[in-house]
């Protein structure tokens, strides 16, 4: 992932290596890597990451090695009109623009340190470059709300301001090791979420039933406190048991999680609302709950319900109505 690559670039610099960061700033057609993809290169040609899945890495590395001694940024353009790009795999119509920034030159070390620190603290942050003036700065979510919401790095409409979005990783916390969870967790991972399953009942949350999954065998209130849901966390409760679901719901409503969905019928949810009101939660807090959980797709099988939950989470994340 790009975010850890910036930490690696900083680590290499601090170790005395000459380093450059290459970023895909624009793509057209069948470009193999998305905007914002990163490749880091040191003065010996060592590399981590990718800007094209191998198509033009060699050419970018050579440009980076030439740029590092000068400290100046280089804007590279590869596409079907370039013989070199044609030879290495962009002949199917793809085109990419790559910005190469030597660390300590075009990319100030202090700015990189602040960027890496924000990423480590899971703070949404944008790295903004004016390609005309070569000015660089960091910006928060308020400056580019739509880009943060959509995880969309790219050039602004002015054609010379590049915004690299660095959002915290997406997480999903699922309470209840039931059949729906068996289908939901792999879907979550396929959609870019890092899922965690909570269930104090060892027979339910076994590795045999959930191979390869992160399982927390603890009571939901303690587990939720430790996991600390943030603005990039979705929480789903599936047990039907208030002793397990309610503590997780309570902790989630006290957090900044962007989504909370709870399995159960309308009647079950009415009882849940009454318990939350008695516990002192305000109507606007309770209104955050999606219940019955998931979009109404008409499905009834566990996998179909999991699809409806995943669809509602993505719609909420991207604010699609």
Long-range contacts (C-beta under 8 A, 24 or more apart in sequence): 1-169, 2-36, 2-37, 2-38, 2-49, 2-166, 3-119, 3-166, 3-169, 5-38, 5-39, 5-40, 5-48, 5-49, 6-38, 6-40, 6-112, 6-115, 6-116, 6-119, 6-166, 7-116, 7-119, 7-120, 8-40, 8-48, 9-40, 9-103, 9-112, 10-103, 10-109, 10-112, 10-113, 10-116, 12-40, 12-42, 13-103, 13-104, 13-109, 13-112, 17-42, 17-43, 17-44, 18-42, 18-43, 18-68, 18-69, 18-102, 18-103, 19-43, 19-68, 19-102, 19-103, 19-104, 20-64, 20-65, 20-67, 20-68, 20-100, 20-101, 20-102, 20-103, 21-100, 21-101, 21-103, 21-107, 22-51, 22-60, 22-64, 22-98, 22-99, 22-100, 22-101, 23-51, 23-98, 23-99, 23-101, 23-162, 23-164, 24-51, 24-52, 24-96, 24-97, 24-98, 25-75, 25-97, 25-98, 25-99, 25-131, 25-154, 25-155, 25-162, 26-96, 26-97, 26-154, 26-155, 27-94, 27-95, 27-96, 27-97, 28-79, 28-94, 28-95, 28-96, 29-92, 29-93, 29-94, 29-95, 30-92, 30-93, 30-94, 31-90, 31-94, 31-95, 31-96, 32-89, 32-94, 33-96, 34-153, 35-152, 35-153, 35-154, 36-153, 36-154, 36-164, 36-165, 41-65, 43-68, 51-96, 51-98, 52-78, 52-89, 52-90, 52-96, 54-88, 54-89, 55-85, 55-88, 55-89, 55-90, 55-94, 56-84, 56-85, 56-88, 56-89, 56-90, 56-96, 56-98, 58-88, 59-84, 59-85, 59-88, 60-98, 60-100, 63-100, 64-100, 64-102, 67-100, 67-102, 67-105, 68-102, 68-105, 70-102, 70-105, 71-102, 71-104, 71-105, 71-106, 72-102, 72-105, 72-106, 73-99, 73-100, 73-101, 73-102, 73-105, 73-106, 73-107, 73-134, 74-99, 74-100, 75-99, 75-100, 75-131, 76-100, 99-129, 99-131, 99-162, 106-134, 106-136, 107-136, 108-136, 111-136, 111-137, 111-138, 114-138, 115-166, 118-166, 119-166, 122-168, 122-169, 122-230, 122-232, 123-168, 124-148, 124-165, 124-166, 124-167, 124-168, 124-231, 125-166, 126-163, 126-164, 126-165, 126-166, 127-163, 127-164, 127-166, 128-161, 128-162, 128-163, 128-164, 129-161, 129-162, 129-164, 130-160, 130-161, 131-160, 131-161, 131-162, 132-160, 139-163, 149-317, 149-318, 149-319, 150-318, 167-232, 168-230, 168-231, 168-232, 169-194, 169-232, 170-194, 170-232, 170-233, 170-234, 170-317, 171-195, 171-196, 171-227, 171-229, 171-230, 171-232, 171-233, 171-234, 172-196, 172-233, 172-234, 172-235, 172-236, 172-313, 173-198, 173-224, 173-227, 173-229, 173-233, 173-234, 173-235, 173-236, 173-248, 174-198, 174-235, 174-236, 174-238, 175-199, 175-220, 175-235, 175-236, 175-237, 175-238, 175-239, 175-244, 175-245, 175-248, 176-204, 176-237, 176-238, 176-239, 176-240, 176-241, 176-244, 176-245, 176-263, 177-201, 177-204, 177-205, 177-206, 177-209, 177-210, 177-215, 178-204, 178-238, 178-239, 178-302, 179-302, 180-238, 180-263, 180-302, 180-305, 180-306, 180-309, 181-210, 181-238, 181-306, 182-209, 182-210, 182-302, 183-302, 183-303, 183-305, 183-306, 183-307, 184-236, 184-306, 184-309, 184-310, 185-210, 185-213, 187-306, 187-307, 187-310, 188-310, 188-313, 191-310, 191-314, 193-234, 196-227, 198-223, 198-224, 198-248, 199-239, 199-244, 200-244, 219-244, 219-247, 220-244, 220-245, 220-247, 220-248, 220-251, 221-247, 221-248, 221-250, 221-251, 223-248, 224-248, 224-251, 224-252, 224-255, 225-251, 228-255, 229-255, 229-256, 229-257, 230-255, 230-256, 230-257, 231-256, 231-257, 231-258, 232-258, 233-257, 233-258, 233-259, 234-258, 234-259, 234-260, 234-261, 234-313, 234-316, 234-317, 235-259, 235-260, 235-261, 236-260, 236-261, 236-262, 236-263, 236-293, 236-309, 236-313, 237-261, 237-262, 237-263, 238-263, 238-293, 239-263, 240-264, 240-268, 242-272, 242-275, 245-272, 246-272, 246-275, 246-276, 249-276, 249-289, 250-276, 250-279, 250-281, 253-281, 253-285, 253-286, 253-288, 253-289, 258-316, 258-317, 259-290, 259-312, 259-313, 259-316, 259-317, 260-288, 260-289, 260-290, 261-289, 261-290, 261-291, 261-293, 261-294, 261-309, 261-312, 261-313, 262-289, 262-290, 262-291, 262-292, 262-293, 263-291, 263-292, 263-293, 264-291, 264-292, 264-293, 265-292, 266-292, 290-316
